[in-house]
């Protein structure tokens, strides 16, 4: 089969590498344009571009894939199958009609739950104990196509978004491999999604990442680990923004205080903050202009006032 692969981040790389290892003919890799990254805003290629170049696969980068000139380039590839994995742009019906055998997507959730662009982080933030990979035939909706294969995996109690992302990327490559084998054997079964069980979650932005201290300690724990290593949870205290990578529930025998109130702040006790059901300890934080530290390391050099209150909601 002549395959065109569409993907952008690290999540897609194991699937692309699997296709080449298994001897499939990948005639092109389509990915997003290079973007400025970091403090220096240096233009960097997406991971799929780097991987494709290493595999000697031609690369196409479209700012808007639905434009007529982009569709024409895809049509010229004369493809049998299109495969997508976290590509990042919506495909038009015209594009979906180009491959003779359709378009298969590798999605990082157990559909029909957790449709959307950030299923891995949202599953952790919502306290899910399991997640997985679903392959599906792409249609004109957002993650609404018929399901093909699903594979479930547990979410570790302390597993971060980055750790789960890497695991699911590898699982996705294996599920895609099995999907293609069944496609070639003629044994692949399509299962329509149950819209009554569907859920959709948005992109993770700065508003979503903000810490609401009135949540339970367990919810704060899940919120922070889900957003590690990007974009990280954050909060504000006295006009300063802090990124926080870890929060853990702790026992607190003192009086109940307003959520967000600093209950203790010394190197021995750590940074203890009131939350919706008691107290939680900030385990790892990044202060403005500083570097990542444990709460004890930070408090050896800086003082935070006991009784001060982290801002309870996102500042306007």
N, C-alpha and C positions, 0 to 999 in steps of 0.2 A: 504494500500500500504506500502511496505517496502521501506523506503526513506533513501538515503544517502545524507547528506548535506555537501556542500563544501563552506567554507567561511573563512575569516581571520580577518578583522578589525571590528570596532564597527558598521559599516554600515550593516553588515550581522547579527548581534545579534538579532534585533527585528524579523527578518524573522524566525530564528531558534526558538526563544521563542514562536512565534505564532504557529508553527507546533506542538510543545508540548502542548500548551494550547488547541488547537483544536483537540487533541487526535490522531494525526498522529503517526505512528510508525517510529521513526527516529532510524535506527539501527546503525548509526555511523556518527560522525562529522569529516570531513577531513579538516585540516588546515595547515598552514605553521609551520615550526619549531620555537621553542623559539629563540628569537634574543636578542643580547645585546642592551640595551637602556640607555640613559642618560650619564652624565659625568663619572659615575662609571662603565659603561658598564656592568651592572648587567643583567643577562639573565632573560627575562620576557616572559611569555606566551602570545600568541595573544588573543584578546578578545573573539573570538569564542571558543577557548579552555577553557577559564575560564567559559563561559556561559554553555558549554556542560557538563563540570564536575559538575556544580551546578545542572544541570538537569539529572544527572546520565546517560549521553549518552557516549558510548565508543568513544575515540578520536584517530584518526590516524594522524600522522604528517610525511609528505614526503618531503624530500629535492628536489627530482625530481620525480614527480608523474608518468611520462611517462616510468620510468624504469620497466623492466619486473616483478621484485619482487613486486613492488607497484601495478601494474595492476593485478597481481595474488591475492593480498589481497583484492582488490576491487571486483574482480570477485567472490570471496568466499562469499561475503555479499549477493549474490542472490537478487539483488535489483529490485524493480519495477520502481522506479523513482529516478533520480538524480536531485538535486536542487543546483544551485550555486549562490553565491552573493559575488562579490569582492573577489574571491578566490586568484587570483594572479599568477596562472600558466595556460599555454595553455594545454587543454585536447586533447589527441590523438584520432584519429578515433576509435581505439580499445576501449578506455575508453568510448567514447560516445555511442558505440554499446552495452555496458553492461546492462544498465537499459532497461527493457522490454517496458516501456512507454516513453523512451527518457530522455532528460536532459533539464530542464527549468532554465533559468538564469534571475535574477533580476538586471536590469541595470539602472543606475542613470541618464538617459537622455531620451528625446523623440526621439527614433531611427526613421529614420536612421542617424539623426544628433548626433554628439558628441559620436562617437564610441571611444573606448580606455579606458585607466586605470584611467583617471582623468577628467571625464565629468563634474563633479560638479564645480570644480575650473575654468575650461576653460569657462563654460557657463557664470560665473560671470565676468571673465576677458574680455570676448568679449562683455560685455554690454547687454547680453540677458535679456529680461524682464520676460520670462517664461522658465520653464524647466519641468521635470517630471520624471516618472518611466515608463519603458517598461519591460514587461515580454516577453520572447522569447524562442523558441526552439533553443538550441545551436547546431551549426554545426561546421565544421572544420575551418571556418574563424574566424576573430576577431569581434565579435558582429554583425555578418552578417546573423544570422538565421532568420527564419520566426517569425514575431511579433505576440503576443497573445493579451495582454491587455496593454493599455497606459493610464496614468493619468497625467494631466497637473496641475502645480501649479505656481503661480506668484513668482518671485524673488523680495524681498524687496529692495528698493533703497540703503539701508545701510546694508543689510543682509550679514554676513560674510560667508566664505566658511564653517566654522565649524557649524554655525547655520543652513545653508541650508542642509549640510550633515546629521545632526541629524533629520531634518524634513523629508528628503527624505528616510532615513532609516525606519522611521515609516510608511510613505506612501508605501514604497516598501513591507513591511510586509502585509499591507492591500490588495495591488494589487495581491500579491502572493496568499493570502487567496482566493480572488475572482477567480483567475486563476485556482486553484485546484478544487474549487467547480464546475466550468464549465467543467473542465477535467473529473471529476467524473460523471457529468450529461450528458456528451457527446455533449455539446453545444459549446465547445471551437473552435474558428475559427482561422486558420493560415493565416497571411497576409505577402506575400513576401515583403522584403524591396526594395524600389526604389533606385537603385544605383546612379541614377542621382541626388538624394537629399542627398547622404551620405557625411559625413565628419568624419575625424579621427584626434584625437589629442594625442600627446605623454604624457609620464609621466612628472610630474613637477620636474625639477632638478634645480640646483643652477643657471644655465644659464638662464632658463626660468624665475626664480624668480627675476632676477636683474632688477632694475628700470631704464628705459630709459626716461630721463627727457624731451626729445623732444616730448613726447606724450602729448595729451591734459590733462587738470586737471581732467576731468571726467574719462578718461582712466586710469590715475594714481590712482584715487579713487577706481575704479573697480579692478585694479591690486592688490592693497594692501589688500582690504577686501576679495578678493578671496583666498588669501594665508594665512589668519588668521584663525586658529592658527598654521598651518604648511604648508610649511616650513618657512613662512613669507617672504615678499619682503625685498630686501636689496639693499644697495648702499654703495659707498665708498667716503670718503673725506680725502684728505691728508694722504693716506695710511691706514686709519682706516675704518673698516666695521661697518655699522649701520643697524640693522633690523628696519623696519618701518611697523607698523600695520595699520596706517590710514593716508590718505591724502585727503584733501578737497579743492575744488575750492574756491578761494577768489578774491575779486576785488583788482586791483593794478593800482594806478593812475600814477606810476612812469614810467620811460623809459623802453622800451623793452630790455631785456638782454638775453644773451646766456642761453639756457635751462640748468638747474642745478645750476645756480648762486644763491647764498644766497642773498636775497633782504632785509631781516630783520631778526634779531636774538636777541630778548630781551624778558623778561618774559611777558611784557604787549602785545606786538604785536604778539608774537609767532615766530615760525620758518617759514618764507615765502621764497619759492624757485621759481625761474623762470621756466616755462614749455613751452610746444609747443604753447599754445594759451593764455599765460598770466602768471598767478601765481597760486600757490597752497600752502596750509599750511600743514605742517607735524604735525599731531595731537598726535601721540604716537610713541615713538621710544625706542630702546634698544641700548645703546652704549657699546663698548667693556668693559667687566668686570663690567658692571653696572646692573641695574634692569630696568624693563619697567617703563617709565615715560611719562607724557604729555610733549609737547614741552616747556610749561611754567615752569614746575617743573625742567626739565633738564637745562634750561637756567638760572635758579636761582643759580645754582652751577657751571655751565660750560659756557665758552664763545666760540661762533663760529664766525669766521671772516666774516663780510659782504663783499661780493665781491668774496669770495672763491667759487669754482665750484665743485659740486659733479661730480665724474668721469662719463662721458656721456655713456660709454660702458663698458662691462665686462672686467676687467683687464686680461691680458694673464697670 
